[in-house]
Amino acid sequence: MNPGAPASFDRRDAARDERYERERLRDEARYRRERLELYRARLYGGRAASQSRLRELERASDGATARLRRYETARS
């Protein structure tokens, strides 16, 4: 075995970690998007809602989507 070459289990661990990170980012982006959609429905339904909360949810959703895009772009 070449001491400078990564062991096969190290490569598998790295691949697993990469898949985990991608799934985590996808889950976060979906969660933020769904929260925003629910809040918008509340707002349009006439229930009390705050415009500042809506902006906060929009920023969180946009940020999660941007992190996912950056990650996917860096890996492709």
Backbone bond lengths (Angstrom), bond angles and torsions (degrees), N, CA, C in turn:
res aa  C-N    CA-C-N  psi(-1)  N-CA   C-N-CA  omega(-1)  CA-C   N-CA-C  phi
1 M - - - 1.456 - - 1.523 108.05 -
2 N 1.307 116.06 134.76 1.460 122.68 179.87 1.525 108.74 -77.87
3 P 1.357 118.32 121.38 1.464 119.71 -177.11 1.528 113.50 -64.00
4 G 1.326 117.96 -23.24 1.463 120.02 -179.28 1.513 113.76 -85.72
5 A 1.337 116.64 -16.09 1.468 120.41 -177.50 1.528 109.65 -86.09
6 P 1.329 116.76 140.70 1.475 118.79 178.03 1.519 110.44 -68.80
7 A 1.274 116.56 143.14 1.457 121.59 177.34 1.523 109.08 -69.79
8 S 1.332 115.56 153.24 1.465 118.89 -177.05 1.532 111.62 -59.98
9 F 1.320 117.00 -35.92 1.468 118.25 179.28 1.518 111.42 -68.47
10 D 1.342 118.44 -28.80 1.464 120.74 175.69 1.522 110.35 -65.83
11 R 1.340 116.11 -40.74 1.475 119.82 178.45 1.528 110.26 -65.86
12 R 1.336 116.47 -40.56 1.461 119.23 178.24 1.521 110.47 -64.17
13 D 1.330 116.55 -41.52 1.469 119.86 178.12 1.520 110.75 -61.85
14 A 1.326 116.85 -42.55 1.463 120.71 -179.81 1.526 110.10 -64.42
15 A 1.319 117.09 -42.27 1.473 120.59 179.36 1.529 110.16 -64.81
16 R 1.329 116.35 -41.85 1.463 120.39 178.70 1.537 110.13 -63.46
17 D 1.328 116.63 -43.79 1.462 120.28 179.17 1.518 111.40 -62.47
18 E 1.334 116.34 -38.09 1.458 120.22 179.32 1.532 110.63 -66.80
19 R 1.333 116.65 -42.71 1.471 119.91 177.18 1.526 110.38 -63.25
20 Y 1.311 116.30 -41.53 1.467 120.71 179.16 1.527 110.55 -60.85
21 E 1.315 116.99 -45.35 1.468 120.54 -178.94 1.520 110.59 -64.36
22 R 1.329 117.46 -42.35 1.464 120.66 179.21 1.536 109.98 -62.74
23 E 1.325 117.05 -44.59 1.465 120.41 178.59 1.522 111.53 -64.45
24 R 1.319 116.95 -39.42 1.463 120.64 178.52 1.523 110.44 -61.65
25 L 1.331 116.63 -44.62 1.462 120.55 179.66 1.536 111.13 -66.55
26 R 1.335 116.99 -39.36 1.472 120.00 177.10 1.521 110.87 -63.90
27 D 1.320 116.09 -43.34 1.465 119.97 179.13 1.521 111.29 -62.59
28 E 1.333 116.48 -42.06 1.463 119.76 179.60 1.525 110.51 -64.10
29 A 1.337 117.22 -45.00 1.465 120.40 -179.82 1.529 110.88 -61.84
30 R 1.329 116.87 -42.49 1.472 120.33 178.82 1.527 110.69 -64.66
31 Y 1.328 116.65 -43.90 1.463 121.20 179.30 1.526 110.59 -59.09
32 R 1.330 116.96 -48.69 1.476 120.73 -179.07 1.520 111.28 -63.19
33 R 1.338 116.65 -41.13 1.474 120.70 179.45 1.531 110.42 -63.84
34 E 1.336 116.38 -42.94 1.466 119.55 -179.65 1.526 111.87 -66.68
35 R 1.328 117.45 -39.33 1.467 120.37 176.69 1.524 110.62 -60.26
36 L 1.327 115.87 -43.49 1.459 120.69 178.97 1.529 110.43 -62.37
37 E 1.328 117.15 -45.19 1.465 120.38 179.47 1.525 111.70 -61.44
38 L 1.321 116.86 -41.37 1.465 120.43 178.16 1.522 111.53 -64.17
39 Y 1.325 116.31 -41.31 1.456 119.55 -179.82 1.526 110.71 -66.91
40 R 1.333 116.55 -40.08 1.471 119.41 177.23 1.528 110.51 -61.84
41 A 1.321 117.17 -40.48 1.470 120.43 178.36 1.519 109.83 -62.20
42 R 1.322 116.67 -40.59 1.466 120.52 176.90 1.517 111.01 -61.85
43 L 1.323 115.21 -43.51 1.463 121.05 -179.52 1.525 110.78 -63.10
44 Y 1.328 116.17 -47.01 1.464 119.96 -178.48 1.525 111.75 -72.79
45 G 1.312 117.08 -22.06 1.457 121.05 178.67 1.516 112.72 -77.36
46 G 1.326 117.27 -4.87 1.448 120.72 176.22 1.513 114.69 89.52
47 R 1.331 116.94 -0.62 1.461 117.93 176.51 1.515 109.01 -75.77
48 A 1.298 116.00 154.91 1.462 120.97 -178.06 1.525 109.82 -55.70
49 A 1.315 115.53 129.81 1.463 120.48 179.83 1.520 108.51 -151.60
50 S 1.287 114.68 153.80 1.457 121.23 -176.95 1.529 110.51 -106.46
51 Q 1.320 116.29 131.62 1.461 120.91 176.65 1.529 110.97 -64.63
52 S 1.317 116.60 -34.30 1.470 118.47 179.19 1.536 110.44 -67.99
53 R 1.324 117.54 -36.05 1.469 120.96 176.76 1.524 109.49 -66.16
54 L 1.320 117.02 -39.42 1.459 121.08 177.64 1.525 110.08 -61.07
55 R 1.321 117.64 -46.24 1.470 121.23 178.28 1.529 111.18 -62.15
56 E 1.319 116.29 -39.74 1.469 120.73 178.28 1.534 110.77 -61.75
57 L 1.322 116.52 -44.59 1.462 120.58 178.61 1.532 111.19 -66.73
58 E 1.327 117.39 -36.94 1.466 120.69 176.80 1.524 110.85 -63.33
59 R 1.332 116.69 -43.76 1.473 120.38 178.52 1.527 110.94 -63.31
60 A 1.319 116.52 -42.25 1.469 120.37 179.86 1.531 110.47 -63.95
61 S 1.320 116.88 -41.82 1.463 121.03 179.20 1.526 110.62 -66.01
62 D 1.318 116.34 -46.45 1.469 120.50 178.70 1.530 111.27 -60.88
63 G 1.320 116.68 -41.11 1.459 120.77 -179.82 1.519 112.06 -65.35
64 A 1.316 117.26 -42.83 1.469 120.90 179.30 1.528 110.35 -65.27
65 T 1.318 116.92 -40.10 1.459 120.91 178.64 1.525 110.08 -65.52
66 A 1.318 117.19 -41.86 1.470 121.04 179.19 1.532 110.93 -64.33
67 R 1.336 117.85 -41.04 1.471 120.14 178.31 1.519 110.98 -62.42
68 L 1.323 116.70 -41.36 1.455 120.73 178.25 1.527 110.58 -63.94
69 R 1.325 117.57 -45.56 1.470 120.89 179.00 1.523 111.61 -60.76
70 R 1.333 116.92 -45.23 1.467 120.19 179.01 1.519 110.80 -59.51
71 Y 1.325 116.15 -43.90 1.464 120.79 -179.51 1.524 110.42 -62.04
72 E 1.331 116.25 -47.84 1.465 119.75 -178.23 1.511 111.20 -66.57
73 T 1.318 118.83 -37.16 1.458 121.85 178.02 1.523 110.72 -65.74
74 A 1.310 116.98 -40.85 1.465 121.19 -179.60 1.520 111.55 -67.22
75 R 1.328 117.86 -26.98 1.462 121.63 -176.23 1.519 112.73 -93.66
76 S 1.332 118.19 -7.01 1.460 118.88 -177.99 1.500 112.64 -101.45
